[in-house]
Amino acid sequence: MKVAVAYSGKQKQEWTQLTLSEDATVEDAIVESGILQRFPEINLKTQKVGVFGKLSKLDTKLSDGDRVEIYRKIIRVMDEDDDEDDDD
């Protein structure tokens, strides 16, 4: 089956397509894509992953045409005039 793996790092984005066996998992796709070597900051123990925008576990079975996504933590930096109360 054909799947894709997508990751958006701070400086670079990657989209890799690959062919896997029919019983492949999210983790299999990530490992086989080689993305962990190209982006050493990826930590699958702490980062969330998903398929087409839906959070998934690493052992989730894939289907033909799926897009595996690796999400990085987004940090919100508040401006001086920014506050938690957006009602103003």
N, C-alpha and C positions, 0 to 999 in steps of 0.2 A: 504494500500500500504506500501511497505517497502522502507525506506530511511536510509541514514547515515548522521551523523553530524561529521565533522572533525575540530579540532583546534590544532594548534601547539604553545604552550606557550614557554616561555624562557627556562624552565627546563623540561617540560613534554609535550607529545603529547597525543591526545585522538581521538579515532575513535569509535563512538557509533552507533549501528544499532537499529532501532526501527520501529514499525508498527504504522501508522497514518491513519486517515480517508482520503477518496479520495479528500476532499476539503482542505486539509492542506496546510499551507503556510510555507515559509522559517522560519518565526518567530515562528510558531507553533512547528516546528521540533526542533528549538534551545531550546525553553522553555521546551518541553516535554523530551528532552534528559537529562536534569538535569545538563548540562554543565555549566550553569551560576552559580550554587552553587559550583561546583568543581573548577571553575576558576573565582574568584570574580573580577579579573582585566578586564574581558570582559565588554565593554561598547557599547551596540548596538546603542547608539545615535551617537557615534563617529567612531566606527570601521566599515569597509566595510565587506560585506558578498557576497557570490556568490554560484552558482551551477555549479559544474564541471569546475571551473576556470573562469567562466563568471560572472562579477559583476551583482548582483541582488538586488532588493528592498526586504524589510522584508515581504511585502504583496504578493510576487510572489508565484503563485500556483505551487505546486510540482507535479511531476509524479513519478510513481513507479520506483524504482531503482536510484533516484537522490541522489547525494552527496552534502550536504550543507556544505559550508566552511566558517569559520570565520577567517578573515585576521587580523593580528596584524601589527601595524606600524613597518616598518623596518627602523632603523636609520643607516645611513652610517657614519662611523668614518674614516676621511681622515688621512692617514699617512703623515709624514713630507714631503716626496718626491712626494706625490700625489697632483695633482692639477686638476682643471676642464678641462684643455686642454690636451686631450689624444692624440694629434697629434704628440707628441715628442717621 
